[in-house]
Amino acid sequence: MRSTPTLAIPGFEVVQFLGSGARSTIWEVRDRLSEQAYALKRVVKRNAAEARYIEQAVNEHEIGSQLDHPAVRRVHRLLRVRRWLRLREVHVLMELCEGQTVQQRRPESIDLTLRVFGRVADALAYMNARGFVHADTKPNNIIVSAAGGVKLIDLGQSCPLGTVKSRIQGTPDFISPEQIQRRPVDARTDVYNFGASLYWALTGRPLPTVPLKDRPVTLKNARQFTPVEHYNPAAPPSLNRLVADCTEAHPTNRPSSMNEVGSRLGLILRQLARADSDEADA
């Protein structure tokens, strides 16, 4: 039986262990002077192969500290821990976000799903306008509070627009074809990741994005799309078209920006509201 991990951070009271991810643990901590509560991500390098996880944590701070949007988790400080003059671990001090991820709890209605994803679209549009791609939008990186607040989290794979990654980075079922091919990533990469996440939220099923192992990766064979209404008959055709457009295999066939995606989401929401109003008046 594994015991709960423990942690001591100078200047902070460790309140509780929140969870773990790829080579990282997340903690709720409280600044002893200001009494401000934070989330702290601890990443430990145990061997040379784990250096990339340190790099991702440093990257999260470097990009996150340049962003200020209500739907993007704020990143405050980076603490480096050295032993024998070597960097052994880093601590990323971040905004404490209350709530559950969309992965943990799918929104209960199409209306609520679109409102949540409308906030995500705003956050991604803001990041793109600042010159960055999130590059890992997925249900587990979207937190929704009990009051309805939305936070886009985990900037470890974020990068400047036009970046060509040195290795494949992304999450199966949400990764775009150009990420698999290690082509330049841009706002349309976020559009794809967003569309695949919206598909999951609406259907409860993943949109397969990783080709079979016995086939080469191409933009033609990467697309596998079963319409949203096949699993969720309440979804209007306009919403199915939006998800299909966002997850087109070739970037040039997708909406060109998250602003366009957000505008289409807003239009669909207004159409649903009018339909509900007409039914109530009938």
C-alpha positions in Angstrom: 0.0 0.0 0.0 1.5 3.4 -1.1 1.5 6.2 1.5 0.5 9.8 0.7 3.6 11.7 -0.4 4.9 14.5 1.9 6.5 17.8 1.1 8.2 20.7 3.0 8.6 24.1 1.3 10.4 27.0 3.1 8.1 29.9 3.6 4.9 27.9 2.9 2.5 25.7 4.8 1.7 22.6 2.9 -2.1 22.2 3.2 -2.8 19.0 1.3 -1.7 16.7 -1.6 -4.0 17.3 -4.5 -2.9 14.8 -7.1 -0.2 13.7 -9.5 0.6 13.9 -13.2 3.5 13.1 -15.6 6.4 13.0 -13.2 4.8 15.7 -11.1 2.8 16.1 -7.9 0.3 19.0 -7.2 -0.1 20.5 -3.7 -2.2 23.1 -2.0 0.1 25.4 -0.1 -0.3 28.7 1.8 2.2 31.5 2.0 3.1 31.9 5.7 3.4 35.7 5.4 0.4 36.7 3.1 -1.7 33.6 4.0 -2.5 33.4 0.2 -3.3 29.9 -1.0 -1.7 28.5 -4.1 -1.3 25.3 -6.1 2.3 24.1 -6.3 3.5 21.7 -8.9 6.6 19.8 -7.9 8.6 18.1 -10.6 11.6 16.0 -9.6 14.4 14.9 -11.9 15.6 11.5 -10.9 17.7 10.7 -14.0 18.8 12.3 -17.3 15.7 10.9 -19.1 13.4 13.0 -16.9 15.1 16.3 -17.8 12.2 17.0 -20.2 9.7 17.2 -17.4 11.8 19.9 -15.7 11.9 21.7 -19.1 8.2 21.6 -19.4 7.7 23.0 -15.8 10.1 25.8 -16.6 8.3 26.4 -19.9 5.0 26.6 -18.0 6.3 29.4 -15.8 8.0 31.3 -18.7 4.8 31.4 -20.8 2.3 31.5 -18.0 3.9 34.4 -16.2 3.3 36.5 -19.4 -0.4 35.8 -19.5 -3.3 37.5 -17.6 -6.7 36.2 -18.5 -9.5 35.2 -16.2 -9.9 31.8 -17.9 -6.2 30.9 -17.9 -4.6 29.7 -14.7 -2.1 32.3 -13.4 1.5 31.2 -12.9 3.3 33.2 -10.3 6.8 31.9 -9.4 9.4 29.3 -10.2 11.4 27.8 -7.4 14.6 25.8 -8.3 16.0 23.2 -5.9 19.6 22.3 -6.4 21.7 19.6 -4.7 25.4 19.5 -5.1 25.1 22.4 -7.6 22.8 20.4 -9.9 19.2 21.2 -10.5 17.2 18.4 -9.0 13.6 19.7 -8.9 11.5 22.7 -9.6 8.3 24.0 -8.0 5.8 26.0 -10.0 3.7 28.3 -7.9 0.3 28.7 -9.5 -3.3 29.9 -8.9 -5.3 27.5 -6.9 -8.3 26.5 -9.1 -11.3 25.0 -7.3 -13.6 22.7 -9.1 -13.5 19.5 -11.3 -12.1 19.0 -14.7 -14.4 18.3 -17.7 -12.8 14.9 -17.8 -14.0 14.3 -14.2 -17.5 15.7 -14.8 -18.9 16.4 -18.2 -21.3 19.3 -18.4 -24.9 18.1 -18.1 -26.4 19.9 -21.1 -25.5 21.1 -24.5 -26.2 24.7 -23.4 -23.8 24.4 -20.4 -21.2 22.6 -22.6 -21.2 25.5 -25.0 -20.9 28.1 -22.3 -17.9 26.3 -20.8 -16.2 25.9 -24.1 -17.0 29.5 -25.0 -14.8 30.5 -22.1 -12.1 28.1 -23.3 -12.3 29.6 -26.8 -11.8 33.1 -25.3 -8.8 31.9 -23.3 -7.2 30.3 -26.4 -7.9 33.3 -28.6 -6.2 35.4 -25.9 -3.1 33.1 -25.9 -2.9 33.1 -29.7 -3.1 36.9 -29.7 -0.2 37.0 -27.3 1.8 34.9 -29.7 1.4 31.4 -28.0 -0.2 28.1 -28.8 -1.5 26.1 -25.8 -1.0 22.9 -27.8 -2.6 20.5 -25.2 -6.3 21.5 -24.8 -8.2 18.5 -23.5 -11.0 17.8 -21.0 -8.5 17.1 -18.2 -7.0 20.6 -18.7 -10.3 22.4 -18.3 -11.5 23.1 -14.7 -15.1 24.2 -14.0 -15.9 25.5 -10.5 -19.2 25.0 -8.7 -20.0 28.6 -9.4 -19.4 28.1 -13.2 -16.0 29.6 -13.5 -13.7 28.1 -16.1 -9.9 27.8 -16.1 -7.7 26.5 -18.8 -4.6 24.9 -17.1 -1.3 23.1 -17.9 0.9 25.2 -20.1 3.8 22.7 -20.1 3.5 22.1 -23.8 2.6 25.6 -24.8 5.0 27.4 -27.2 5.3 30.4 -29.6 3.2 30.4 -32.8 5.1 28.6 -35.6 7.2 26.3 -33.3 8.3 23.0 -34.7 8.7 20.6 -31.7 11.8 18.4 -31.5 9.6 15.5 -30.5 5.9 14.5 -30.7 4.0 16.2 -27.9 0.3 16.0 -27.2 -2.4 13.7 -25.9 -3.9 10.7 -27.9 -7.5 11.4 -28.9 -6.9 15.2 -28.8 -3.6 15.6 -30.6 -3.7 17.2 -34.1 -2.1 15.6 -37.2 0.5 18.3 -37.5 1.6 17.6 -34.0 2.1 13.9 -34.8 4.0 14.9 -37.9 6.1 17.5 -36.1 5.0 20.3 -38.4 4.8 23.9 -37.3 2.0 24.5 -34.8 -0.2 27.6 -34.7 -3.7 28.8 -33.8 -5.3 26.2 -36.0 -3.6 23.5 -33.8 -5.5 24.9 -30.8 -8.6 24.8 -33.0 -8.1 21.1 -33.6 -7.4 20.3 -29.9 -10.4 22.4 -28.9 -12.7 20.6 -31.4 -11.6 17.2 -30.3 -12.2 18.2 -26.6 -15.6 19.6 -27.5 -16.5 16.3 -29.3 -15.6 14.4 -26.2 -17.6 16.7 -23.9 -20.7 16.3 -26.2 -20.5 12.6 -26.8 -18.5 11.1 -24.0 -16.4 9.4 -26.6 -12.9 10.2 -27.9 -12.3 11.4 -31.4 -9.4 9.0 -32.6 -6.5 11.0 -33.7 -3.6 8.6 -33.6 -3.3 6.3 -36.7 -2.9 2.6 -36.4 0.7 1.5 -35.8 0.9 -0.4 -39.1 0.1 2.8 -41.2 2.2 5.8 -41.7 1.0 9.1 -40.4 -0.5 11.3 -43.2 -3.0 14.2 -43.1 -5.4 12.0 -45.2 -5.6 9.0 -42.9 -5.5 10.9 -39.6 -9.2 11.9 -39.8 -11.8 9.6 -38.3 -15.1 11.4 -37.5 -18.5 10.0 -36.5 -21.0 12.9 -36.3 -21.8 14.3 -32.9 -25.6 13.7 -33.4 -24.9 10.0 -33.8 -24.1 9.9 -30.0 -26.0 13.0 -28.9 -29.3 13.5 -31.0 -29.9 16.8 -29.2 -26.9 18.4 -30.9 -28.0 20.8 -33.7 -26.5 20.4 -37.2 -24.7 23.7 -36.8 -22.8 22.3 -33.8 -21.9 19.1 -35.6 -20.6 21.2 -38.5 -18.5 23.3 -36.2 -16.9 20.3 -34.5 -16.3 18.7 -37.9 -14.7 21.8 -39.2 -12.4 22.2 -36.2 -11.1 18.7 -36.5 -10.4 18.7 -40.2 -7.1 16.9 -40.8 -5.5 19.7 -42.8 -5.0 23.0 -40.9 -6.0 25.1 -43.9 -9.5 23.5 -43.9 -10.2 24.5 -40.3 -11.5 27.8 -38.9 -8.5 30.1 -39.1 -8.8 31.4 -35.5 -10.3 30.7 -32.1 -12.1 34.0 -32.5 -14.0 32.6 -35.4 -14.7 29.4 -33.4 -16.0 31.5 -30.5 -18.3 33.5 -32.7 -19.8 30.4 -34.2 -20.3 28.9 -30.7 -22.0 32.1 -29.6 -24.4 32.0 -32.6 -25.3 28.4 -31.8 -26.0 29.3 -28.2 -28.4 32.1 -29.4 -30.1 29.8 -31.8 -30.7 27.3 -29.0 -32.0 30.0 -26.7 -34.5 31.2 -29.4 -35.6 27.6 -30.0 -36.2 27.1 -26.3 -38.1 30.4 -26.1 -40.3 29.4 -29.1 -41.1 26.1 -27.4 -42.1 27.8 -24.2 -44.4 30.2 -26.1 -46.1 27.4 -28.1 
